[in-house]
Amino acid sequence: METSSIPVKTFTADQLSVRVFATPEELALAAALAAQRCLQEAIVAKGSAAIIFACATSQMKFLEALAKLAGIDWSRITVFHMDEYLGISSEHQASFRRFLRERVIQYVRPRICYYLEGDALLPLDECERYTQLLKQQTIDLCCLGIGENGHIAFNDPDVANFHDPRMVKLVKLDVKCRQQQVGEGFFPHLPAVPQYAMTLTIPALCAAQRMLCIVPDQRKAQAVKDTLQKPVSTACPASILRQQSHATLFLDASSASLL
């Protein structure tokens, strides 16, 4: 595969570095190479690395590109993911555990992958269990996307908190977020989409040493515009990225089309 990908435009929005690529494939490769460097540097520095992945259709090309890159010692890497629907099994077609297992884990074989158990008998206890796992190590890299309503993970506008004291919490999903899940083909209609989910909070995501935000596709163009041009507020949770100097936003021509 190619060994480099050159942006057609680069700029900053407050503290956030933004790179725009001509195609989704070039975006995916550039983000994968950035992730590769981050993981390699962490392993050289301390012998291990930890990463948080978003599980969404927008991440598929990036994850495929990352899995194909050589030179990453996955046996030294711990994997987390950032959210899961409440009450669905790990075999459900929309489960983020299943997505991660099928799109990443079976190809790269990390040291360990910690799954957020959406069907745990005691969901609040599960949030606490995952919190303790996250606290046990430094997170070197967080790879995330932006939802059509501006969410990051499942921090929709109504439940987002830039100063949340928790690391993992149970949230009610807003209708726009749930409709996005229908549009992506994982649920047949809105009533089938769970109303609640577990999610890492915004402070938990931003605590990573590096953040790579991968956002292709025309349907994300308005959310990208709001992220970069509207006031930093929970009305568009992703706008907090503009205050993260350790974050880079990767766009393609379509997702950047309204800028």
C-alpha positions in Angstrom: 0.0 0.0 0.0 1.0 3.7 -0.2 3.4 5.0 2.4 2.2 8.6 2.5 -0.8 10.7 1.9 -0.6 14.5 1.4 -3.4 16.8 2.5 -4.8 19.3 0.0 -5.2 21.8 2.8 -4.1 22.3 6.4 -5.1 24.9 9.0 -5.9 25.3 12.7 -9.1 26.1 14.4 -8.1 27.5 17.8 -5.8 24.8 19.1 -7.0 22.0 16.8 -4.9 21.0 13.8 -7.1 20.2 10.7 -6.0 18.3 7.6 -8.2 18.0 4.5 -7.6 15.2 2.0 -9.0 14.8 -1.5 -10.5 11.4 -0.9 -11.7 9.2 2.0 -9.0 6.7 1.1 -6.2 9.3 1.4 -7.8 10.5 4.7 -7.8 6.9 6.0 -4.2 6.3 5.1 -3.0 9.5 6.6 -4.8 8.9 9.9 -3.5 5.3 10.0 0.0 6.5 9.5 -0.4 9.0 12.3 -1.8 6.3 14.6 1.1 4.0 13.7 3.6 6.6 14.7 1.9 7.3 18.0 1.8 3.7 18.9 5.3 3.0 17.9 6.6 6.0 19.9 4.7 4.8 23.0 6.1 1.3 22.7 9.6 2.6 22.3 9.2 5.0 25.3 7.6 2.6 27.8 7.3 -0.8 26.2 3.5 -0.8 25.7 0.6 1.3 24.4 -3.1 1.7 25.0 -5.6 2.9 22.4 -9.3 3.8 22.4 -11.3 3.1 19.2 -14.6 4.5 17.9 -16.7 1.8 16.3 -18.7 3.3 13.4 -19.1 3.1 9.7 -17.1 6.3 9.3 -14.1 4.5 10.8 -14.0 1.5 8.5 -11.5 2.7 5.9 -9.2 4.0 8.6 -9.3 0.8 10.6 -8.7 -1.3 7.5 -5.7 0.9 6.6 -4.3 0.7 10.2 -4.7 -3.1 10.3 -2.6 -3.4 7.1 0.3 -1.3 8.3 3.5 -3.2 9.3 5.7 -2.2 12.1 3.2 -2.1 14.9 3.8 -4.6 17.7 0.1 -5.2 18.6 1.2 -7.8 21.3 2.2 -4.8 23.4 -1.1 -2.8 22.8 -4.2 -2.7 25.0 -7.4 -1.8 23.2 -10.5 -0.1 24.6 -13.7 1.1 22.8 -15.7 4.2 23.7 -19.4 3.1 23.8 -22.0 0.4 23.6 -25.7 0.2 23.4 -27.5 -0.8 26.6 -29.1 -4.2 26.6 -27.8 -5.7 23.3 -25.6 -8.8 23.2 -22.1 -8.9 21.7 -23.5 -10.8 18.7 -26.1 -8.2 17.8 -25.3 -6.8 14.3 -25.1 -3.3 15.8 -22.9 -4.2 18.8 -19.8 -2.2 18.9 -18.1 -5.1 20.6 -18.9 -7.2 17.5 -17.7 -4.3 15.2 -14.4 -4.1 17.0 -13.9 -7.8 17.1 -14.6 -8.2 13.3 -13.0 -5.0 12.0 -9.9 -4.9 14.2 -9.2 -7.5 16.8 -9.3 -10.6 14.5 -6.7 -9.0 12.2 -4.2 -7.4 14.7 -4.4 -9.6 17.8 -3.6 -7.0 20.5 -2.3 -7.9 23.9 -5.8 -7.5 25.3 -9.1 -5.9 24.4 -11.4 -4.7 27.1 -15.0 -4.7 26.0 -17.7 -2.6 27.4 -20.5 -5.1 28.2 -23.7 -3.4 27.1 -25.8 -6.4 28.4 -24.3 -6.5 31.8 -26.8 -7.3 34.6 -25.7 -4.2 36.5 -25.0 -1.5 34.0 -23.8 1.1 36.5 -21.4 -1.4 38.0 -20.2 -2.1 34.4 -19.5 1.6 34.0 -17.4 1.5 37.2 -15.6 -1.6 36.1 -14.6 0.0 32.8 -13.6 3.2 34.6 -11.2 1.3 36.8 -9.6 -0.4 33.7 -9.1 3.0 32.1 -7.5 4.4 35.2 -5.0 1.6 35.4 -2.9 3.0 32.5 -2.1 6.0 30.4 -4.2 6.1 27.2 -1.7 7.0 24.4 -4.2 7.4 21.6 -7.9 8.0 21.1 -9.3 7.5 17.6 -12.7 9.0 17.3 -15.3 10.4 14.9 -18.0 13.0 15.0 -21.7 12.2 14.9 -24.2 13.9 12.7 -25.5 15.8 15.8 -21.9 16.7 16.8 -21.5 14.0 19.4 -18.3 12.4 20.3 -18.7 8.8 21.5 -22.3 8.9 22.7 -22.1 12.3 24.3 -25.0 13.9 22.6 -25.7 17.6 23.1 -28.3 17.1 25.9 -26.0 14.8 28.0 -22.5 16.2 27.1 -20.5 17.7 29.9 -17.0 19.1 29.3 -16.2 18.9 33.0 -17.8 15.5 33.7 -16.4 14.0 36.9 -17.1 10.5 35.6 -15.1 8.6 33.0 -17.9 6.2 31.9 -21.6 6.9 32.2 -25.1 5.7 31.2 -26.9 8.1 28.8 -30.1 8.5 26.9 -29.6 8.9 23.2 -31.3 11.7 21.3 -33.5 11.1 18.3 -31.0 12.4 15.8 -28.3 10.2 17.1 -30.7 7.1 17.0 -31.8 8.1 13.5 -28.2 8.1 12.3 -27.9 4.5 13.5 -30.9 3.6 11.3 -29.4 5.4 8.4 -26.1 3.5 8.7 -28.1 0.2 8.3 -27.6 -1.4 11.7 -31.3 -1.1 12.7 -34.4 -1.5 10.6 -36.3 1.5 12.1 -36.1 4.0 14.9 -38.0 2.0 17.5 -35.5 -0.8 17.2 -32.6 1.5 18.2 -31.9 1.3 22.0 -32.7 4.5 23.8 -29.8 4.2 26.2 -26.1 3.5 25.9 -22.9 3.4 27.9 -20.2 5.9 26.9 -16.9 7.2 27.8 -17.3 10.9 28.9 -15.7 13.8 27.1 -12.9 14.3 29.8 -12.1 10.6 29.5 -11.6 10.9 25.7 -9.6 14.1 25.9 -7.3 12.6 28.6 -5.6 10.6 25.9 -2.0 11.7 25.0 -3.1 12.1 21.4 -6.4 12.3 19.7 -7.1 11.6 16.0 -10.6 12.5 14.8 -11.5 10.8 11.5 -14.5 12.3 9.8 -15.2 11.5 6.1 -18.5 11.8 4.2 -20.9 14.5 3.1 -23.4 13.6 5.7 -20.9 14.9 8.4 -20.3 18.2 6.6 -22.7 20.3 8.8 -21.4 18.7 12.0 -17.8 19.6 10.9 -18.8 23.2 10.1 -20.5 23.5 13.5 -17.5 21.9 15.2 -15.1 24.4 13.7 -17.1 27.6 13.4 -19.8 27.7 16.1 -19.0 28.6 19.7 -17.3 25.9 21.8 -20.3 24.5 23.7 -22.2 21.3 24.4 -24.6 22.3 21.7 -22.0 20.8 19.5 -20.0 18.5 21.8 -17.2 18.0 19.2 -16.4 21.7 19.4 -14.4 20.9 22.5 -11.7 19.5 20.1 -10.8 23.1 19.3 -9.4 23.3 22.9 -7.2 20.2 22.5 -3.8 21.0 21.2 -3.0 17.3 21.1 -5.8 16.6 18.7 -5.8 16.4 14.8 -9.0 16.4 12.7 -8.8 14.5 9.4 -11.4 15.5 6.8 -12.0 14.6 3.2 -13.3 16.9 0.5 -16.9 16.0 1.2 -16.9 16.4 5.0 -15.1 19.7 4.5 -17.4 21.0 1.8 -19.2 23.5 3.9 -16.1 25.2 5.3 
